[in-house]
Every structure is written in C-alpha cells, then in structure tokens.
C-alpha cells in the first residue's frame, strides 16, 4: 500500500478515536449540567416552603394569567438587590 495512503488512514482512525472520546466527554458534561440545574430548581422550589399541591396550584394559576415563562431571579441576584 502507498505510504501516504497508509499515513492518512492511520490519521483518520486516530481522529475518529479522539472524536469518540470527546463525544463521550460532552455527554458526561451535559449530564452533569442537567443534574446541577435540577438540583438548583429543587432547592429553589423548596425555598418557597410550599407543599406540592400549593406549588401546583400556583404554577397553574400563573400560566393561566400569563403566557410568559416563569422567571425568578437567582438567589445571588436577590442578595445583590437587597444590598
């Protein structure tokens, strides 16, 4: 086989391996991001001191009143506004 062709085929294989590794790393980072977002949401909901029924009623009422998505500032932003 041609030396140049062998070199290119080896480089292709090496690049495919790196790409596969990076895709796995990306999936893991996306999983971690989702987990952290979920944790943040749970903490925010728990900080309202509402039970699940009260929270459900609140969210349904809010959606009926406004088609806008629910937005609440992050806790850091709330602390900044207080100071």
Biopython code that builds the backbone (N, CA, C, O; Angstrom):
import numpy as np
from Bio.PDB.StructureBuilder import StructureBuilder

atoms = [
    (1, "UNK", "N", (0.850, -1.180, 0.000)),
    (1, "UNK", "CA", (0.000, 0.000, 0.000)),
    (1, "UNK", "C", (0.891, 1.237, 0.000)),
    (1, "UNK", "O", (1.995, 1.244, 0.545)),
    (2, "UNK", "N", (0.386, 2.244, -0.611)),
    (2, "UNK", "CA", (1.084, 3.515, -0.697)),
    (2, "UNK", "C", (1.350, 4.060, 0.706)),
    (2, "UNK", "O", (0.480, 4.004, 1.575)),
    (3, "UNK", "N", (2.556, 4.586, 0.920)),
    (3, "UNK", "CA", (2.950, 5.109, 2.223)),
    (3, "UNK", "C", (2.077, 6.283, 2.651)),
    (3, "UNK", "O", (1.665, 6.358, 3.809)),
    (4, "UNK", "N", (1.793, 7.199, 1.729)),
    (4, "UNK", "CA", (0.954, 8.350, 2.038)),
    (4, "UNK", "C", (-0.452, 7.914, 2.426)),
    (4, "UNK", "O", (-1.029, 8.437, 3.379)),
    (5, "UNK", "N", (-1.003, 6.950, 1.682)),
    (5, "UNK", "CA", (-2.347, 6.449, 1.955)),
    (5, "UNK", "C", (-2.396, 5.793, 3.331)),
    (5, "UNK", "O", (-3.352, 6.009, 4.076)),
    (6, "UNK", "N", (-1.404, 5.012, 3.676)),
    (6, "UNK", "CA", (-1.349, 4.370, 4.993)),
    (6, "UNK", "C", (-1.316, 5.416, 6.102)),
    (6, "UNK", "O", (-1.975, 5.272, 7.131)),
    (7, "UNK", "N", (-0.540, 6.465, 5.874)),
    (7, "UNK", "CA", (-0.422, 7.532, 6.861)),
    (7, "UNK", "C", (-1.769, 8.237, 7.038)),
    (7, "UNK", "O", (-2.177, 8.524, 8.164)),
    (8, "UNK", "N", (-2.448, 8.512, 5.943)),
    (8, "UNK", "CA", (-3.758, 9.176, 6.001)),
    (8, "UNK", "C", (-4.775, 8.278, 6.689)),
    (8, "UNK", "O", (-5.557, 8.759, 7.510)),
    (9, "UNK", "N", (-4.786, 6.993, 6.379)),
    (9, "UNK", "CA", (-5.719, 6.063, 7.021)),
    (9, "UNK", "C", (-5.472, 5.993, 8.525)),
    (9, "UNK", "O", (-6.421, 5.934, 9.308)),
    (10, "UNK", "N", (-4.228, 6.000, 8.923)),
    (10, "UNK", "CA", (-3.893, 5.978, 10.347)),
    (10, "UNK", "C", (-4.365, 7.268, 11.021)),
    (10, "UNK", "O", (-4.879, 7.239, 12.140)),
    (11, "UNK", "N", (-4.191, 8.383, 10.343)),
    (11, "UNK", "CA", (-4.623, 9.676, 10.890)),
    (11, "UNK", "C", (-6.147, 9.727, 11.008)),
    (11, "UNK", "O", (-6.681, 10.269, 11.975)),
    (12, "UNK", "N", (-6.840, 9.163, 10.024)),
    (12, "UNK", "CA", (-8.311, 9.098, 10.075)),
    (12, "UNK", "C", (-8.755, 8.294, 11.287)),
    (12, "UNK", "O", (-9.653, 8.714, 12.016)),
    (13, "UNK", "N", (-8.142, 7.158, 11.503)),
    (13, "UNK", "CA", (-8.500, 6.301, 12.638)),
    (13, "UNK", "C", (-8.224, 7.009, 13.967)),
    (13, "UNK", "O", (-9.037, 6.948, 14.889)),
    (14, "UNK", "N", (-7.094, 7.668, 14.057)),
    (14, "UNK", "CA", (-6.729, 8.404, 15.259)),
    (14, "UNK", "C", (-7.747, 9.521, 15.522)),
    (14, "UNK", "O", (-8.150, 9.732, 16.666)),
    (15, "UNK", "N", (-8.159, 10.226, 14.481)),
    (15, "UNK", "CA", (-9.137, 11.311, 14.614)),
    (15, "UNK", "C", (-10.498, 10.768, 15.036)),
    (15, "UNK", "O", (-11.180, 11.384, 15.855)),
    (16, "UNK", "N", (-10.897, 9.628, 14.490)),
    (16, "UNK", "CA", (-12.168, 9.014, 14.884)),
    (16, "UNK", "C", (-12.161, 8.642, 16.368)),
    (16, "UNK", "O", (-13.162, 8.825, 17.061)),
    (17, "UNK", "N", (-11.042, 8.124, 16.847)),
    (17, "UNK", "CA", (-10.925, 7.760, 18.260)),
    (17, "UNK", "C", (-11.031, 8.992, 19.152)),
    (17, "UNK", "O", (-11.722, 8.970, 20.171)),
    (18, "UNK", "N", (-10.346, 10.064, 18.768)),
    (18, "UNK", "CA", (-10.411, 11.306, 19.538)),
    (18, "UNK", "C", (-11.836, 11.866, 19.546)),
    (18, "UNK", "O", (-12.331, 12.323, 20.576)),
    (19, "UNK", "N", (-12.477, 11.820, 18.392)),
    (19, "UNK", "CA", (-13.840, 12.320, 18.272)),
    (19, "UNK", "C", (-14.791, 11.531, 19.167)),
    (19, "UNK", "O", (-15.641, 12.111, 19.843)),
    (20, "UNK", "N", (-14.646, 10.227, 19.166)),
    (20, "UNK", "CA", (-15.482, 9.378, 20.009)),
    (20, "UNK", "C", (-15.261, 9.702, 21.488)),
    (20, "UNK", "O", (-16.210, 9.767, 22.269)),
    (21, "UNK", "N", (-14.008, 9.902, 21.855)),
    (21, "UNK", "CA", (-13.678, 10.253, 23.241)),
    (21, "UNK", "C", (-14.298, 11.601, 23.618)),
    (21, "UNK", "O", (-14.854, 11.743, 24.707)),
    (22, "UNK", "N", (-14.206, 12.575, 22.737)),
    (22, "UNK", "CA", (-14.762, 13.904, 23.002)),
    (22, "UNK", "C", (-16.298, 13.871, 23.077)),
    (22, "UNK", "O", (-16.894, 14.596, 23.873)),
    (23, "UNK", "N", (-16.929, 13.041, 22.259)),
    (23, "UNK", "CA", (-18.387, 12.907, 22.317)),
    (23, "UNK", "C", (-18.819, 12.320, 23.660)),
    (23, "UNK", "O", (-19.817, 12.748, 24.239)),
    (24, "UNK", "N", (-18.071, 11.351, 24.143)),
    (24, "UNK", "CA", (-18.360, 10.776, 25.455)),
    (24, "UNK", "C", (-18.197, 11.812, 26.552)),
    (24, "UNK", "O", (-19.011, 11.886, 27.473)),
    (25, "UNK", "N", (-17.145, 12.610, 26.453)),
    (25, "UNK", "CA", (-16.904, 13.665, 27.438)),
    (25, "UNK", "C", (-18.033, 14.699, 27.391)),
    (25, "UNK", "O", (-18.488, 15.167, 28.435)),
    (26, "UNK", "N", (-18.483, 15.055, 26.190)),
    (26, "UNK", "CA", (-19.580, 16.014, 26.032)),
    (26, "UNK", "C", (-20.865, 15.484, 26.662)),
    (26, "UNK", "O", (-21.564, 16.221, 27.358)),
    (27, "UNK", "N", (-21.178, 14.215, 26.424)),
    (27, "UNK", "CA", (-22.382, 13.616, 27.020)),
    (27, "UNK", "C", (-22.318, 13.665, 28.549)),
    (27, "UNK", "O", (-23.317, 13.967, 29.201)),
    (28, "UNK", "N", (-21.160, 13.372, 29.114)),
    (28, "UNK", "CA", (-20.997, 13.399, 30.563)),
    (28, "UNK", "C", (-21.148, 14.813, 31.108)),
    (28, "UNK", "O", (-21.781, 15.011, 32.145)),
    (29, "UNK", "N", (-20.577, 15.790, 30.429)),
    (29, "UNK", "CA", (-20.706, 17.181, 30.868)),
    (29, "UNK", "C", (-22.156, 17.655, 30.783)),
    (29, "UNK", "O", (-22.628, 18.369, 31.668)),
    (30, "UNK", "N", (-22.857, 17.263, 29.733)),
    (30, "UNK", "CA", (-24.268, 17.626, 29.602)),
    (30, "UNK", "C", (-25.104, 16.978, 30.705)),
    (30, "UNK", "O", (-26.041, 17.593, 31.215)),
    (31, "UNK", "N", (-24.770, 15.739, 31.074)),
    (31, "UNK", "CA", (-25.467, 15.058, 32.160)),
    (31, "UNK", "C", (-25.235, 15.794, 33.484)),
    (31, "UNK", "O", (-26.169, 15.998, 34.260)),
    (32, "UNK", "N", (-23.992, 16.188, 33.730)),
    (32, "UNK", "CA", (-23.665, 16.925, 34.955)),
    (32, "UNK", "C", (-24.389, 18.269, 34.994)),
    (32, "UNK", "O", (-24.879, 18.683, 36.045)),
    (33, "UNK", "N", (-24.455, 18.948, 33.854)),
    (33, "UNK", "CA", (-25.143, 20.237, 33.773)),
    (33, "UNK", "C", (-26.617, 20.070, 34.115)),
    (33, "UNK", "O", (-27.165, 20.845, 34.899)),
    (34, "UNK", "N", (-27.255, 19.075, 33.538)),
    (34, "UNK", "CA", (-28.667, 18.822, 33.806)),
    (34, "UNK", "C", (-28.891, 18.500, 35.279)),
    (34, "UNK", "O", (-29.849, 18.977, 35.887)),
    (35, "UNK", "N", (-28.011, 17.698, 35.842)),
    (35, "UNK", "CA", (-28.124, 17.336, 37.259)),
    (35, "UNK", "C", (-28.019, 18.581, 38.148)),
    (35, "UNK", "O", (-28.787, 18.734, 39.097)),
    (36, "UNK", "N", (-27.077, 19.457, 37.842)),
    (36, "UNK", "CA", (-26.922, 20.692, 38.629)),
    (36, "UNK", "C", (-28.127, 21.620, 38.459)),
    (36, "UNK", "O", (-28.576, 22.237, 39.424)),
    (37, "UNK", "N", (-28.646, 21.717, 37.245)),
    (37, "UNK", "CA", (-29.844, 22.538, 37.013)),
    (37, "UNK", "C", (-31.029, 21.987, 37.792)),
    (37, "UNK", "O", (-31.785, 22.745, 38.400)),
    (38, "UNK", "N", (-31.189, 20.680, 37.773)),
    (38, "UNK", "CA", (-32.290, 20.061, 38.510)),
    (38, "UNK", "C", (-32.156, 20.299, 40.010)),
    (38, "UNK", "O", (-33.141, 20.590, 40.688)),
    (39, "UNK", "N", (-30.939, 20.173, 40.521)),
    (39, "UNK", "CA", (-30.700, 20.421, 41.937)),
    (39, "UNK", "C", (-31.039, 21.866, 42.294)),
    (39, "UNK", "O", (-31.656, 22.132, 43.326)),
    (40, "UNK", "N", (-30.633, 22.787, 41.438)),
    (40, "UNK", "CA", (-30.919, 24.199, 41.674)),
    (40, "UNK", "C", (-32.430, 24.454, 41.687)),
    (40, "UNK", "O", (-32.927, 25.210, 42.522)),
    (41, "UNK", "N", (-33.153, 23.825, 40.766)),
    (41, "UNK", "CA", (-34.607, 24.003, 40.721)),
    (41, "UNK", "C", (-35.268, 23.445, 41.980)),
    (41, "UNK", "O", (-36.159, 24.075, 42.550)),
    (42, "UNK", "N", (-34.835, 22.284, 42.405)),
    (42, "UNK", "CA", (-35.408, 21.674, 43.611)),
    (42, "UNK", "C", (-35.149, 22.569, 44.819)),
    (42, "UNK", "O", (-36.047, 22.786, 45.632)),
    (43, "UNK", "N", (-33.936, 23.088, 44.941)),
    (43, "UNK", "CA", (-33.615, 23.977, 46.061)),
    (43, "UNK", "C", (-34.481, 25.238, 46.025)),
    (43, "UNK", "O", (-34.963, 25.695, 47.062)),
    (44, "UNK", "N", (-34.672, 25.790, 44.838)),
    (44, "UNK", "CA", (-35.496, 26.979, 44.697)),
    (44, "UNK", "C", (-36.944, 26.697, 45.096)),
    (44, "UNK", "O", (-37.562, 27.491, 45.805)),
    (45, "UNK", "N", (-37.471, 25.584, 44.648)),
    (45, "UNK", "CA", (-38.847, 25.212, 44.974)),
    (45, "UNK", "C", (-38.993, 24.972, 46.474)),
    (45, "UNK", "O", (-39.966, 25.412, 47.086)),
    (46, "UNK", "N", (-38.040, 24.285, 47.051)),
    (46, "UNK", "CA", (-38.106, 24.021, 48.494)),
    (46, "UNK", "C", (-38.016, 25.320, 49.304)),
    (46, "UNK", "O", (-38.580, 25.416, 50.394)),
    (47, "UNK", "N", (-37.313, 26.304, 48.773)),
    (47, "UNK", "CA", (-37.177, 27.567, 49.500)),
    (47, "UNK", "C", (-38.491, 28.338, 49.570)),
    (47, "UNK", "O", (-38.624, 29.252, 50.383)),
    (48, "UNK", "N", (-39.466, 27.984, 48.728)),
    (48, "UNK", "CA", (-40.769, 28.663, 48.757)),
    (48, "UNK", "C", (-41.612, 28.194, 49.924)),
    (48, "UNK", "O", (-42.599, 28.841, 50.274)),
    (49, "UNK", "N", (-41.238, 27.079, 50.530)),
    (49, "UNK", "CA", (-41.961, 26.499, 51.671)),
    (49, "UNK", "C", (-43.398, 26.098, 51.293)),
    (49, "UNK", "O", (-44.270, 26.016, 52.158)),
    (50, "UNK", "N", (-43.636, 25.852, 50.004)),
    (50, "UNK", "CA", (-44.956, 25.385, 49.560)),
    (50, "UNK", "C", (-44.942, 23.863, 49.487)),
    (50, "UNK", "O", (-43.918, 23.253, 49.179)),
    (51, "UNK", "N", (-46.089, 23.262, 49.773)),
    (51, "UNK", "CA", (-46.176, 21.827, 49.552)),
    (51, "UNK", "C", (-46.474, 21.609, 48.066)),
    (51, "UNK", "O", (-46.702, 22.574, 47.337)),
    (52, "UNK", "N", (-46.474, 20.373, 47.618)),
    (52, "UNK", "CA", (-46.620, 20.098, 46.186)),
    (52, "UNK", "C", (-47.960, 20.570, 45.639)),
    (52, "UNK", "O", (-48.032, 21.051, 44.508)),
    (53, "UNK", "N", (-49.014, 20.439, 46.424)),
    (53, "UNK", "CA", (-50.332, 20.883, 45.973)),
    (53, "UNK", "C", (-50.361, 22.407, 45.803)),
    (53, "UNK", "O", (-50.885, 22.913, 44.811)),
    (54, "UNK", "N", (-49.803, 23.125, 46.763)),
    (54, "UNK", "CA", (-49.765, 24.587, 46.685)),
    (54, "UNK", "C", (-48.927, 25.050, 45.491)),
    (54, "UNK", "O", (-49.305, 25.982, 44.781)),
    (55, "UNK", "N", (-47.800, 24.397, 45.282)),
    (55, "UNK", "CA", (-46.935, 24.746, 44.159)),
    (55, "UNK", "C", (-47.638, 24.499, 42.834)),
    (55, "UNK", "O", (-47.574, 25.329, 41.928)),
    (56, "UNK", "N", (-48.306, 23.365, 42.721)),
    (56, "UNK", "CA", (-49.037, 23.037, 41.507)),
    (56, "UNK", "C", (-50.121, 24.070, 41.225)),
    (56, "UNK", "O", (-50.277, 24.518, 40.089)),
    (57, "UNK", "N", (-50.859, 24.441, 42.244)),
    (57, "UNK", "CA", (-51.919, 25.447, 42.098)),
    (57, "UNK", "C", (-51.316, 26.781, 41.664)),
    (57, "UNK", "O", (-51.846, 27.447, 40.776)),
    (58, "UNK", "N", (-50.210, 27.166, 42.291)),
    (58, "UNK", "CA", (-49.557, 28.423, 41.947)),
    (58, "UNK", "C", (-49.118, 28.430, 40.489)),
    (58, "UNK", "O", (-49.378, 29.398, 39.773)),
    (59, "UNK", "N", (-48.458, 27.368, 40.039)),
    (59, "UNK", "CA", (-47.957, 27.313, 38.671)),
    (59, "UNK", "C", (-49.092, 27.326, 37.655)),
    (59, "UNK", "O", (-48.993, 27.992, 36.624)),
    (60, "UNK", "N", (-50.172, 26.592, 37.938)),
    (60, "UNK", "CA", (-51.323, 26.585, 37.029)),
    (60, "UNK", "C", (-51.948, 27.964, 36.935)),
    (60, "UNK", "O", (-52.286, 28.416, 35.841)),
    (61, "UNK", "N", (-52.105, 28.637, 38.063)),
    (61, "UNK", "CA", (-52.688, 29.979, 38.080)),
    (61, "UNK", "C", (-51.787, 30.951, 37.331)),
    (61, "UNK", "O", (-52.276, 31.804, 36.590)),
    (62, "UNK", "N", (-50.505, 30.835, 37.513)),
    (62, "UNK", "CA", (-49.579, 31.728, 36.842)),
    (62, "UNK", "C", (-49.643, 31.540, 35.333)),
    (62, "UNK", "O", (-49.640, 32.515, 34.583)),
    (63, "UNK", "N", (-49.702, 30.287, 34.887)),
    (63, "UNK", "CA", (-49.775, 30.014, 33.448)),
    (63, "UNK", "C", (-51.049, 30.567, 32.843)),
    (63, "UNK", "O", (-51.028, 31.090, 31.729)),
    (64, "UNK", "N", (-52.158, 30.460, 33.560)),
    (64, "UNK", "CA", (-53.426, 30.983, 33.054)),
    (64, "UNK", "C", (-53.363, 32.500, 32.916)),
    (64, "UNK", "O", (-53.868, 33.069, 31.948)),
    (65, "UNK", "N", (-52.742, 33.139, 33.889)),
    (65, "UNK", "CA", (-52.678, 34.600, 33.906)),
    (65, "UNK", "C", (-51.704, 35.132, 32.861)),
    (65, "UNK", "O", (-51.940, 36.190, 32.278)),
    (66, "UNK", "N", (-50.641, 34.426, 32.625)),
    (66, "UNK", "CA", (-49.594, 34.919, 31.746)),
    (66, "UNK", "C", (-49.075, 33.792, 30.865)),
    (66, "UNK", "O", (-48.863, 32.671, 31.329)),
    (67, "UNK", "N", (-48.879, 34.097, 29.616)),
    (67, "UNK", "CA", (-48.302, 33.105, 28.704)),
    (67, "UNK", "C", (-46.780, 33.110, 28.789)),
    (67, "UNK", "O", (-46.114, 32.289, 28.160)),
    (68, "UNK", "N", (-46.240, 34.031, 29.565)),
    (68, "UNK", "CA", (-44.797, 34.125, 29.702)),
    (68, "UNK", "C", (-44.282, 32.995, 30.594)),
    (68, "UNK", "O", (-44.984, 32.547, 31.501)),
    (69, "UNK", "N", (-43.064, 32.538, 30.338)),
    (69, "UNK", "CA", (-42.485, 31.532, 31.231)),
    (69, "UNK", "C", (-42.214, 32.136, 32.597)),
    (69, "UNK", "O", (-42.011, 33.342, 32.737)),
    (70, "UNK", "N", (-42.215, 31.279, 33.591)),
    (70, "UNK", "CA", (-41.969, 31.734, 34.958)),
    (70, "UNK", "C", (-40.499, 32.117, 35.090)),
    (70, "UNK", "O", (-39.614, 31.366, 34.680)),
    (71, "UNK", "N", (-40.247, 33.290, 35.666)),
    (71, "UNK", "CA", (-38.875, 33.738, 35.900)),
    (71, "UNK", "C", (-38.749, 34.231, 37.325)),
    (71, "UNK", "O", (-39.514, 35.081, 37.780)),
    (72, "UNK", "N", (-37.786, 33.692, 38.005)),
    (72, "UNK", "CA", (-37.463, 34.167, 39.349)),
    (72, "UNK", "C", (-35.963, 34.366, 39.377)),
    (72, "UNK", "O", (-35.226, 33.496, 38.914)),
    (73, "UNK", "N", (-35.485, 35.487, 39.906)),
    (73, "UNK", "CA", (-34.032, 35.718, 39.932)),
    (73, "UNK", "C", (-33.326, 34.681, 40.776)),
    (73, "UNK", "O", (-33.890, 34.135, 41.724)),
    (74, "UNK", "N", (-32.088, 34.422, 40.416)),
    (74, "UNK", "CA", (-31.265, 33.508, 41.199)),
    (74, "UNK", "C", (-31.038, 34.095, 42.574)),
    (74, "UNK", "O", (-31.150, 35.306, 42.769)),
    (75, "UNK", "N", (-30.719, 33.240, 43.523)),
    (75, "UNK", "CA", (-30.524, 33.687, 44.897)),
    (75, "UNK", "C", (-29.416, 34.724, 44.988)),
    (75, "UNK", "O", (-29.526, 35.665, 45.774)),
    (76, "UNK", "N", (-28.336, 34.574, 44.195)),
    (76, "UNK", "CA", (-27.251, 35.551, 44.235)),
    (76, "UNK", "C", (-27.777, 36.923, 43.827)),
    (76, "UNK", "O", (-27.405, 37.935, 44.420)),
    (77, "UNK", "N", (-28.657, 36.958, 42.799)),
    (77, "UNK", "CA", (-29.212, 38.214, 42.330)),
    (77, "UNK", "C", (-30.092, 38.840, 43.399)),
    (77, "UNK", "O", (-30.090, 40.059, 43.572)),
    (78, "UNK", "N", (-30.842, 38.019, 44.114)),
    (78, "UNK", "CA", (-31.697, 38.524, 45.171)),
    (78, "UNK", "C", (-30.855, 39.169, 46.261)),
    (78, "UNK", "O", (-31.213, 40.225, 46.784)),
    (79, "UNK", "N", (-29.727, 38.532, 46.608)),
    (79, "UNK", "CA", (-28.860, 39.087, 47.641)),
    (79, "UNK", "C", (-28.244, 40.405, 47.170)),
    (79, "UNK", "O", (-28.098, 41.334, 47.964)),
    (80, "UNK", "N", (-27.880, 40.495, 45.888)),
    (80, "UNK", "CA", (-27.323, 41.720, 45.348)),
    (80, "UNK", "C", (-28.331, 42.858, 45.421)),
    (80, "UNK", "O", (-27.972, 43.989, 45.749)),
    (81, "UNK", "N", (-29.592, 42.562, 45.117)),
    (81, "UNK", "CA", (-30.628, 43.573, 45.140)),
    (81, "UNK", "C", (-30.911, 44.058, 46.552)),
    (81, "UNK", "O", (-31.258, 45.223, 46.746)),
    (82, "UNK", "N", (-30.767, 43.187, 47.538)),
    (82, "UNK", "CA", (-31.023, 43.547, 48.920)),
    (82, "UNK", "C", (-29.957, 44.476, 49.472)),
    (82, "UNK", "O", (-30.236, 45.291, 50.352)),
    (83, "UNK", "N", (-28.742, 44.358, 48.962)),
    (83, "UNK", "CA", (-27.607, 45.161, 49.468)),
    (83, "UNK", "C", (-27.517, 46.507, 48.802)),
    (83, "UNK", "O", (-26.622, 47.292, 49.116)),
]
sb = StructureBuilder()
sb.init_structure("model")
sb.init_model(0)
sb.init_chain("A")
sb.init_seg("    ")
for serial, (resi, resn, name, xyz) in enumerate(atoms, 1):
    if name == "N":
        sb.init_residue(resn, " ", resi, " ")
    sb.init_atom(name, np.array(xyz, "f"), 0.0, 1.0, " ", f" {name:<3s}", serial, name[0])
structure = sb.get_structure()
